[in-house]
């Protein structure tokens, strides 16, 4: 089995994460090949992606992996940040709009509530941010107005946690922002997981706790390119591999069942 792992640049926030992925795949006995985005775009991985998909895994940043999926001629996964089936656990208003529609009241200086805005599909277009006033539009000013965005009511969380999901089970929970002593309600996390329709073999569910103690779903993230906040490397790379095979339409090879 060959694992193509993106080569990060020192200083890049994802650098150490990519190094850990490469090391763990090597430790598991896989042939590890490093690549950068231009190499992928030039077609250097195409032979493995197209002719030997059952022996090829690609790991890297979200945009890079999505590009690899396209080059493998597979449909891009469409896992929503806030699936409708989990509305009961989201606990706030959210809707899909366009960037232009969201911008208008702020550009016209109309009285309107603050909203959190992030790209619906192409997350690299701009970082999710809260629009309070006109100046908050500047980071996304160069992004086309017709870009679809996920808009949410603003909720303040005192603590945020990531639950790593693998093969239908919560494998690990890690604090990534806020007070590490304020823990999400385990029963709500499990109930939401049980209600999660068409969930992938590997993903994460991020949870936030409000000042009043409510545990709300922040977002869902796909398992093909998750940030690692302390998950065991073997489980982490098993999630990447199993989800990659699922996206490629390959038979489940049972990786990680006994972890």
Secondary structure, 3 states (H helix, E strand, C coil): CEEEEECCCCCCCCHHHHHHHHHHHHHCCCEEEEECHHHHHCCCCHHHHHHCHHHEEEECCHHHHHHHHHHCCCCCCCCCCCCHHHHHHHCCCEEEEEHHHHHHHHHCCCCCCCEEEEECCCHHHCCCEEECCHHHHHHHCCCCCCCEEEEEECCCEEEEEEEEEECCEEEEEEEEEECCCCCCCHHHHHHHHHHCCCCCCEEEEEEEEECCCCEEEEEEEEHHHCCCCCCCHHHHHHHHHHHHHHHHCCCCCCCCCCC
